């Protein structure tokens, strides 16, 4: 199971790095060249936020599938109902509906990645048990 947790940590770090790189390179390029990218440059942080947070959390402790699903829901709701609306009252950045939509997309992507990895590692653990017989 340690290797699964290492994969979770790697995904979390990768999401953070990609988010930072795109925020500091892609976003300025799009803005300075007035390129229409369907709002991607505006929502980079929100698109990787749930993936980064959830996979980071799962890297340090084993959780059941039900608990992981709960983490995804709580993270999506926290970002969309608490963090983003804080922009309305000037506590950070600006409020943007696209960021809320991107947070839900990030939650969906997190769920898909979790499902793929859980199936992969469940299959591998069953295979290891039968190989030992």
N, C-alpha and C positions, 0 to 999 in steps of 0.2 A: 504493500500500500504506500510505502514511502515514495516510490517512483510516481505514483498518481499525484501525490501532493507536490512533488517537484514539477510535474507538468502544470499543475494549477498555478504555482508560483511563476513559472516561465511565461504562461499566458498573461498573468497579471502584469508582470514587468513589461512584456511586449506591448500590451495595450497602453500602458502608461507612456512608454517611449514613443510609440507611433503617434499617440495623441499629442505629445509635446513637440515632436518633429513636425507634424502637419500644422500645428497651431503656429509654430514659429517660422515655417517656410511656405507651406501651401497657402495658408490664409493671407499673408501679406502679398504674395504673388497674385492671387485672385483679386484682392481689393485694389492693388495698384494698377492692374491691367483692366479693371472693370469687366471681368469675365463673369457671365451668369453660369453658376454651377448648381442650380436648384437648391441653394442654401447649405450645401455641404460645408463650405468654409466657416459658416456661422455655427455649425452644430458639431464640430469635431469632438470637443470635450464631452458633450452629452452622448455621442455615439460610442465612446469607449468607457464611459464612467461606470456603468453597471458591471461590465465585464471585468474591469480592473479591480473594483471593490470586492465583488463576490469571489472571484478567483483568488484574490489575496487572502481573504478570510478563510477560504477552504484549504489553503496551502498549509495551514498551521494546526488544523484539527479535522478529524474525520466527522462528517455530518451525514445524516440519513438523507435520502432523496427528498423526503417531505420537508426537512429542515432547509435544505438548499433551495427548494422552491419558495419557501417562506422568505429566505434571505433575498431572493430575486425580487419578490413582490414588495418587501419592505424597502429595498434600495430604490426601486422605481418610484414608489410613492413618496419617499423622502426627497428624492431629487425633483420630482415633478410638482409635489404639493407644498414643499417647505423651501427647498433651496432656490428653485427658479423664481417663485413669487417674491423672494427677498429682494429681487431686483426692482420690484414695483415700489418698494419703500426706500430704495437707495442703499441697501446694505452691501450690495456687490453688483457689479456689472449692470446689465439691463435685462428686463423681462422679455422673453421671446417664446412664442407658441411653438416655433420650430424646434426649440430645445426640448420642450416637453414631449413632442412627437419623437424626437431622436432618442430620448430617454426610454420611451416605450419600445422603440426598435432595438435599443441596446439590451433591454431586458429580454426581448424575444431571442436575440442572438446569444445571449448568455444561457438561456434555457436550452437552445439547440446545441451549443457547445457542451454543456453539462450532460445532456442526453447522449451525445455521441461518445464522450469520454467514459461515462458510466457504463454504457453497453460494451465498449472496448475492454475496459478493465474487468468487468464482470465476466466476459468471455475468457479473458486471459487467466483470471483466477480459477475458473472452472477447468480450463485446459491444464493448468499446473497441477490441480488436485487429481485429475484423472491420469496425468502422466506419472504421478508418484505412486499409483496403485500397482 
